[in-house]
C-alpha cells in the first residue's frame, strides 16, 4: 500500500512536532514532510510527489500563511490541493480572508495535545483528505 503524504508548513518546531504526532496517532500509514517557511512550498511541491493535503501556519516570518496560500492557489497544478490553515488567531477576519484565498478550512491551534489529536482525527475523518 502506498503511503499517503502530508506536508506541514510551520516555523515553530514544537507545533510541527505536535501536529506530526497527533496525525500519526490518527493515521499511522501516512508520510509526513515538514517545512519551516512558506517560501519553500512551491519548490517542494514541484520536486516531490503531491501530498494528500497541506497544513500551513498563518503567522510565519518570511512568507506568512496568507502569502503561501495565495502562491499555492495561483499555481494551476495545485488549485484543488486541500490546504488547511492553522493559527493562534481567532479573528473572523483572518479566517474569512483565508477562505477567500482558497483555504479548504481554517483551525485555531488547540491548547492541549489531546485537543490536537481530536482535531487531527476529525480533520482526517470528516474532510476525507487521505485518499
NUVEXPA-760478 format. One line per 4 residues: for each residue x, y, z of N, C-alpha, C, O. Coordinates in steps of 0.05 Angstrom, whole numbers, plus 32768, in hexadecimal, padded with zeros to 4 digits. Layout:
REM NUVEXPA-760478
X/Y/Z/X/Y/Z/X/Y/Z/X/Y/Z | ...
REM end
This chain:
REM NUVEXPA-760478
8011/7FE8/8000/8000/8000/8000/8012/8019/8000/8025/801B/8010 | 800C/802C/7FEF/801B/8045/7FED/8014/8056/8005/7FFC/805A/800C | 8029/8061/8011/8023/8074/8028/8019/808E/801D/8023/8099/8009 | 8005/8098/802A/7FFB/80B3/8023/800C/80C7/8031/8018/80C2/8046
800E/80DE/8024/8021/80F2/802E/8013/810C/8037/7FFE/8113/802D | 801E/8118/804C/8015/8131/8056/802D/8144/8058/8042/813C/8060 | 8029/815D/8051/803E/8171/8054/8035/8185/806A/8020/8191/8068 | 8046/8188/807E/8041/819B/8094/8054/81B3/808F/806C/81AF/808C
8049/81CB/808F/8059/81E3/808C/8055/81F5/80A4/803F/8201/80A7 | 8068/81F7/80B5/8066/8206/80CE/8082/820D/80D7/8094/81FC/80D8 | 8086/8226/80DF/80A0/822F/80E8/80A7/8226/8104/80BE/8227/810C | 8094/821C/8113/8098/8214/812F/809C/81F6/8130/808A/81E6/812B
80B5/81ED/8137/80BA/81D0/8138/80A9/81C1/814C/80A2/81AA/8148 | 80A1/81CE/8162/808F/81C1/8175/8074/81BC/816A/8068/81A7/816E | 8069/81CF/815B/804F/81CC/814E/8051/81B6/8138/803E/81A6/8136 | 8067/81B5/8129/806A/81A0/8115/806A/8185/8122/805E/8172/8118
8077/8183/8139/8078/8169/8147/805C/8161/8152/8054/814A/814F | 804E/8175/815D/8032/816F/8166/8021/8165/8150/8013/8151/8152 | 8022/8173/8139/8011/816C/8122/8019/8150/8118/8008/813F/8113 | 8033/814C/8115/803D/8132/810B/8034/811B/811D/8029/8107/8113
8039/811E/8137/8032/8108/8149/8013/8104/814B/800A/80ED/814C | 8004/8119/814A/7FE7/8117/814B/7FDD/8109/8131/7FCB/80F8/8132 | 7FE8/8110/811A/7FE0/8103/8101/7FE6/80E6/8102/7FD6/80D5/80F9 | 7FFE/80DF/810C/8006/80C3/810C/7FF5/80B3/8120/7FF2/809A/811C
7FEB/80BF/8134/7FD9/80B1/8146/7FBF/80AA/8138/7FB2/8096/813E | 7FB7/80BB/8126/7F9D/80B7/8117/7FA1/80A4/8100/7F8F/8095/80F9 | 7FB7/80A6/80F3/7FBC/8097/80DA/7FD9/8091/80D8/7FE9/80A2/80D0 | 7FE0/8078/80DE/7FFD/8070/80DE/8008/806C/80C2/8020/806C/80BF
7FF7/8068/80AF/8000/8062/8094/8005/807B/8083/8000/807B/806B | 800E/8091/808F/8014/80A9/8080/8031/80B0/8082/803F/80A9/8095 | 803B/80BD/806E/8056/80C8/806E/8053/80E6/8072/8042/80F3/8065 | 8063/80F1/8083/8061/810E/8089/807B/811C/8082/8091/8114/808A
8078/8131/8072/808F/8142/806B/808A/815D/8079/8073/8164/807E | 80A0/816B/807F/809D/8184/808E/80AF/819A/8081/80C5/8194/8079 | 80A4/81B2/8081/80B3/81C9/8079/80AF/81DE/808E/809A/81E0/809B | 80C3/81EF/8093/80C1/8204/80A7/80BC/821F/809C/80BE/8233/80AA
80B6/8220/8082/80B2/823A/8075/80A1/8237/805C/80A4/8225/804C | 808D/8249/805A/807B/8248/8043/8088/824C/8028/807E/8243/8014 | 809F/825A/8028/80AB/8260/800E/80B6/8247/8000/80BC/8248/7FE8 | 80B9/8231/800E/80C3/8219/8003/80AE/8206/7FF8/80B4/81F1/7FED
8094/820D/7FFC/807F/81FA/7FF6/807D/81F3/7FD8/807D/81DB/7FD1 | 807D/8207/7FC6/807A/8200/7FAA/8092/81F0/7FA0/808F/81DE/7F90 | 80AA/81F8/7FA9/80C1/81E8/7FA1/80BF/81CB/7FAA/80C6/81B9/7F9C | 80B5/81C7/7FC2/80B1/81AC/7FCC/809C/819E/7FBB/80A1/8187/7FB3
8085/81AA/7FB7/8070/819D/7FA8/8079/8196/7F8B/8070/8182/7F80 | 8089/81A7/7F7F/8092/81A3/7F64/80A7/818C/7F62/80AC/8182/7F4C | 80B3/8184/7F79/80C9/8171/7F78/80C3/8157/7F87/80D4/8145/7F89 | 80AB/8155/7F92/80A3/813D/7FA2/8087/8134/7F99/8078/8144/7F8E
8080/811B/7F9F/8065/8113/7F99/8051/8125/7FA9/8056/812C/7FC0 | 803B/812B/7F9C/8027/813D/7FA8/801B/8130/7FC1/8012/8119/7FBF | 801C/813E/7FD7/8010/8133/7FF0/7FF2/8132/7FEE/7FE5/813F/7FDD | 7FE6/8122/8000/7FC9/8121/8002/7FBD/813B/800B/7FA8/8143/8001
7FCB/8149/801D/7FC3/8163/8026/7FDA/8172/8034/7FEE/8165/803B | 7FD6/818C/8038/7FEA/819D/8045/7FDD/81A8/805F/7FC5/81AE/8060 | 7FEE/81AB/8073/7FE7/81BB/808B/7FFA/81D2/808B/8013/81CE/808C | 7FF0/81EA/808B/8000/8202/8089/7FFA/8215/80A1/7FE3/821B/80A6
800F/821D/80AF/800C/8231/80C4/8007/824C/80B8/8011/8253/80A3 | 7FF6/825C/80C5/7FF0/8276/80BB/8006/828A/80C0/800D/829A/80AF | 8010/828A/80D9/8024/829F/80E1/8040/8294/80E0/804A/8288/80F3 | 804D/8298/80C9/8069/8290/80C5/8079/82A8/80BA/806E/82B9/80AC
8092/82A9/80C2/80A3/82BE/80B6/80AA/82B7/8099/80A4/82A1/8090 | 80B6/82C9/808B/80BE/82C6/806F/80A5/82C5/805D/80A1/82D7/804D | 8095/82B0/805E/807D/82AD/804E/8067/82A2/8060/8068/828B/8067 | 8053/82B3/8066/803E/82AA/8078/802A/8297/806A/802C/8292/8052
8017/828D/807A/8004/827B/806F/7FF2/8286/8059/7FEB/8278/8046 | 7FEB/82A0/805B/7FDB/82AD/8046/7FEB/82AC/802C/7FE0/82A4/8017 | 8004/82B4/802D/8015/82B5/8015/801A/8299/800A/801A/8294/7FF2 | 801F/8286/801C/8023/826A/8014/800B/825F/8006/800D/8253/7FF1
7FF4/8263/8012/7FDB/825A/8006/7FD6/8266/7FEB/7FCE/8258/7FD8 | 7FDA/8280/7FE9/7FD6/828E/7FCF/7FE9/8283/7FBA/7FE1/827F/7FA3 | 8002/827D/7FC1/8015/8272/7FAE/800C/8256/7FA5/800E/824F/7F8D | 8003/8246/7FB8/7FF9/822B/7FB1/7FE2/822D/7F9E/7FE1/821F/7F89
7FCF/823E/7FA4/7FB6/823F/7F94/7FBA/824D/7F79/7FA9/8248/7F67 | 7FCF/825C/7F75/7FD3/8268/7F5B/7FE2/8255/7F48/7FE5/825B/7F30 | 7FEB/823E/7F52/7FF8/822A/7F42/7FE2/8216/7F3A/7FD7/8208/7F4B | 7FDD/8214/7F21/7FC7/8203/7F17/7FCA/81E6/7F20/7FB5/81D8/7F24
7FE2/81DC/7F23/7FE6/81C0/7F2B/7FDC/81BB/7F47/7FD5/81A4/7F4D | 7FDA/81CF/7F58/7FD3/81CB/7F74/7FB9/81D9/7F7C/7FB4/81DC/7F94 | 7FAA/81E1/7F69/7F91/81F0/7F70/7F7D/81E0/7F80/7F6E/81EB/7F8F | 7F7D/81C5/7F7C/7F6A/81B5/7F8B/7F77/81A5/7FA2/7F69/8195/7FAF
7F90/81AA/7FA7/7F9D/819D/7FBE/7F92/81A7/7FD8/7F92/81BF/7FDD | 7F88/8195/7FEA/7F7E/819E/8003/7F93/81AC/8014/7FA8/81A0/8019 | 7F8D/81C4/801D/7F9F/81D3/802E/7F90/81DC/8047/7F7C/81EB/8045 | 7F99/81D3/805E/7F8D/81DA/8077/7F9F/81EE/8085/7FB7/81E9/8089
7F94/8205/808D/7FA3/8219/809B/7FA0/8215/80B9/7F89/8211/80C2 | 7FB5/8216/80C8/7FB5/8215/80E5/7FC1/822E/80F0/7FD5/8238/80E6 | 7FB4/823A/8104/7FBC/8253/810F/7FB6/8256/812C/7FA4/8248/8137 | 7FC4/8267/813A/7FBD/826E/8155/7FA8/8283/8156/7F9D/8289/816B
7FA3/8290/8140/7F8F/82A6/813E/7F73/829B/813C/7F6D/8288/812D | 7F61/82A6/814C/7F45/829F/814A/7F35/82B4/813B/7F1D/82B6/813C | 7F44/82C5/812C/7F38/82DB/811C/7F26/82D0/8106/7F2F/82C1/80F5 | 7F0D/82D8/8106/7EFB/82D1/80F0/7F05/82DD/80D6/7F03/82D0/80C1
7F10/82F5/80D6/7F1B/8302/80BE/7F31/82F1/80B2/7F32/82ED/809A | 7F43/82E7/80C3/7F59/82D5/80B9/7F4E/82BC/80AC/7F56/82B4/8096 | 7F3A/82B0/80B9/7F2E/8297/80AE/7F21/829D/8093/7F24/828E/8080 | 7F11/82B3/8092/7F03/82B9/8079/7F17/82BF/8063/7F13/82B7/804C
7F2D/82CD/8069/7F42/82D3/8055/7F4E/82B9/804B/7F53/82B6/8033 | 7F54/82A6/805C/7F5F/828C/8054/7F4C/827D/8042/7F54/8272/802D | 7F32/827D/8049/7F1F/826F/8038/7F1D/827D/801D/7F1B/826F/8008 | 7F1D/8297/801C/7F1D/82A6/8002/7F35/829F/7FF1/7F33/829D/7FD9
7F4C/829B/7FFE/7F64/8294/7FF0/7F65/8276/7FE7/7F76/826E/7FD7 | 7F52/8267/7FF0/7F50/824B/7FE7/7F57/8236/7FFC/7F5B/821E/7FF5 | 7F58/823D/8016/7F5D/8229/802A/7F46/8215/802B/7F2F/821D/8027 | 7F4C/81FC/802F/7F37/81E7/8032/7F28/81EC/804C/7F10/81E8/804D
7F37/81F3/8061/7F2B/81F9/807B/7F41/8207/808C/7F58/8206/8085 | 7F38/8213/80A1/7F49/8222/80B3/7F44/8218/80D0/7F2C/8216/80D8 | 7F59/8212/80DF/7F56/8208/80FA/7F67/8219/810D/7F7D/8221/8106 | 7F5C/821D/8125/7F6C/822A/813A/7F7C/8214/8148/7F71/81FF/814F
7F95/8219/814C/7FA7/8205/8159/7F9C/8200/8175/7F98/8212/8185 | 7F98/81E6/817C/7F8D/81E0/8196/7FA1/81E2/81AD/7FBA/81E3/81A8 | 7F97/81E3/81C6/7FA9/81E8/81DD/7FB6/81D0/81E9/7FC8/81D2/81F9 | 7FAE/81B7/81E1/7FB9/819F/81ED/7FBF/818A/81D8/7FB4/818B/81C2
7FD0/8177/81DF/7FD6/8162/81CC/7FBD/8151/81C6/7FB8/814A/81AF | 7FAD/814B/81DA/7F95/813C/81D6/7F82/814A/81C2/7F76/813D/81B1 | 7F81/8164/81C4/7F70/8173/81B1/7F7C/8173/8195/7F6D/8172/8181 | 7F97/8172/8193/7FA4/8170/8179/7F9C/8155/816C/7F95/8154/8155
7F9E/813F/817C/7F97/8125/8172/7F7A/8125/8168/7F74/811B/8153 | 7F68/812F/8178/7F4B/8131/8171/7F48/8140/8157/7F39/8138/8145 | 7F56/8157/8154/7F53/8167/813D/7F5E/8159/8124/7F51/8159/810F | 7F75/814D/8126/7F81/813F/810F/7F70/8127/8107/7F6C/8123/80EF
7F66/8118/811A/7F55/8101/8113/7F3C/810A/8106/7F33/80FE/80F3 | 7F30/8120/8110/7F18/812B/8104/7F1D/8134/80E8/7F0D/812F/80D6 | 7F34/8141/80E4/7F3B/814B/80C9/7F3E/8133/80B6/7F32/8134/80A0 | 7F4D/811F/80BE/7F52/8108/80AC/7F37/80F9/80A6/7F33/80F1/8090
7F26/80F6/80BA/7F0D/80E7/80B7/7EF8/80F7/80A8/7EEC/80EC/8096 | 7EF4/8110/80AE/7EDE/811F/80A2/7EE4/812C/8087/7ED3/8130/8077 | 7EFE/8133/8083/7F05/8140/806A/7F0C/812C/8054/7F10/8134/803D | 7F0F/8113/805B/7F16/80FE/8047/7F2E/8106/8036/7F2E/8104/801D
7F43/810F/8043/7F5A/8119/8035/7F71/8105/8031/7F84/810B/8023 | 7F6E/80EE/803D/7F83/80D9/8039/7F79/80C4/8026/7F73/80AD/802E | 7F77/80CB/800D/7F6D/80B9/7FF8/7F82/80A5/7FF1/7F7C/8094/7FE0
REM end
